[in-house]
């Protein structure tokens, strides 16, 4: 609500300009960090491949570094590319 203090972004929030690889293989570039209507910080990121269904995506910062199950293994959702 207007006038309420803005919650601080988590310390592990990705930085604008960083490129991450998703656990399924595609790479994404962080273009911004935004506060959504429920006061949840989200990562705004763009696909770095042709044929994406959208130009930009968002994901809560709280999910960015989550470990997910993929092909029977526990893997990080995103890892810093490089």
Phi and psi in degrees as a GROMACS rama.xvg file:
@    title "Ramachandran Plot"
@    xaxis  label "Phi"
@    yaxis  label "Psi"
@TYPE xy
-59.5968  130.957  UNK-2
94.7624  -18.2171  UNK-3
-73.748  148.413  UNK-4
-65.9314  142.073  UNK-5
-80.5024  128.976  UNK-6
-66.7462  144.137  UNK-7
-69.992  144.643  UNK-8
-68.6444  144.749  UNK-9
-58.4715  150.493  UNK-10
-65.3465  -22.4658  UNK-11
-96.1098  19.146  UNK-12
-64.0963  130.881  UNK-13
-59.5591  154.591  UNK-14
-97.1111  144.48  UNK-15
-57.7238  133.223  UNK-16
97.9436  -19.0915  UNK-17
-70.5495  147.258  UNK-18
-111.352  131.454  UNK-19
-121.878  149.112  UNK-20
-103.21  128.301  UNK-21
-77.4919  152.756  UNK-22
-60.9506  -19.6979  UNK-23
-87.9828  -2.95999  UNK-24
116.392  -26.9875  UNK-25
-76.3358  155.655  UNK-26
-106.794  149.333  UNK-27
-138.799  144.728  UNK-28
-107.681  129.669  UNK-29
-73.2467  122.519  UNK-30
-108.003  -13.7588  UNK-31
-178.395  168.65  UNK-32
-125.969  132.103  UNK-33
-133.142  156.992  UNK-34
-104.774  120.539  UNK-35
-84.1853  -178.046  UNK-36
-68.884  -11.9342  UNK-37
-105.227  19.7535  UNK-38
61.1695  34.4697  UNK-39
-108.594  128.977  UNK-40
-73.1059  135.691  UNK-41
-128.455  149.819  UNK-42
-90.6997  130.836  UNK-43
-102.751  124.724  UNK-44
-143.296  151.888  UNK-45
-115.112  141.821  UNK-46
-70.6088  144.916  UNK-47
-108.488  34.0197  UNK-48
-138.055  158.633  UNK-49
-80.8807  142.55  UNK-50
91.3183  13.8859  UNK-51
-65.9629  150.428  UNK-52
-75.8126  -13.3569  UNK-53
-149.022  157.638  UNK-54
-78.5752  -29.0365  UNK-55
-137.974  151.502  UNK-56
-130.317  161.439  UNK-57
-131.749  151.599  UNK-58
-150.782  137.822  UNK-59
-56.6044  139.409  UNK-60
-55.6158  -35.5099  UNK-61
-61.9704  -21.784  UNK-62
-97.1278  -15.1905  UNK-63
-57.6318  -44.7263  UNK-64
-99.918  12.6668  UNK-65
-61.8919  153.633  UNK-66
-96.3824  131.281  UNK-67
-123.502  160.808  UNK-68
-90.9415  128.864  UNK-69
-141.486  117.727  UNK-70
52.8881  42.6178  UNK-71
82.233  2.847  UNK-72
-118.459  154.257  UNK-73
-92.9238  118.169  UNK-74
-134.202  153.747  UNK-75
-69.417  143.353  UNK-76
-60.0821  -46.222  UNK-77
-132.697  143.962  UNK-78
-129.525  145.471  UNK-79
-61.6701  125.913  UNK-80
-77.4409  151.377  UNK-81
